[in-house]
């Protein structure tokens, strides 16, 4: 059980390192990295929220229009 938890956290750490490498955030200072991550989180959460709220209405109206 403990080994599974350790392996899970190791995998999460590996994903975080991949995120740092792919976005080139490893070169930034910690406060810059936090600021960039906060902006990225805000943009992604806003896009997901608007898709969750507005997309069903648009899909429903498109289905009604084309049927």
N, C-alpha and C positions, 0 to 999 in steps of 0.2 A: 504494500500500500504506500509506504513512504517513498519507495523507489518510483512509483507511478507519479506521485506528486512532484518529486524532484525532476523527473523527465519532462513533465508538463511545463514547469517553470523554466527549464532549460530551453524548451522549444519556444516559449514566449520571449525569452531573452534573445534567442536567435532571430525571431521575427523582428524584434526591436532593432537589432543590429542591421538587419537587411533594410529596414526603413531608413535608418541613418545613412547607410551606404547609397541607397538608390536616390535619396533626395539630397545627398551631399551635405547633410546636417552635421556630420562628424567634424567638419572644419569650423563650425560656429562655436561661440561661447555658450555656456549653459542658458543664460538669460535670452540670448537670441534664438536658441533652439526652442525654448519654451514659448516664446512669442510666436514663432513660425508655426509650431504645433497647435497653439491656441487658435490662430487664424485659420489653419487648415481644418481643425475640428469645427469651427464656426461655419465655414463654407459648406462642409459636407453635411453637417446637421441641418443647416438651412435648406439645402437641396433635398435632403431626405424628407424633411417636414413638409415642404411645399409639394413634393411628389405624392406624399401620403394624403395630404389634404385636398389638393386640386386635381390630381390626375384621375381619380375615379369619376368625377363629374364630367371631365372632358371625354373620357372613354365612353361613358354612358351616352352623352349627347352625340358622339360620333356614331355609335351603334344605332341610335334612333334615326339619325340623319340618313345613313346608308341602308337602312332596312325598310 
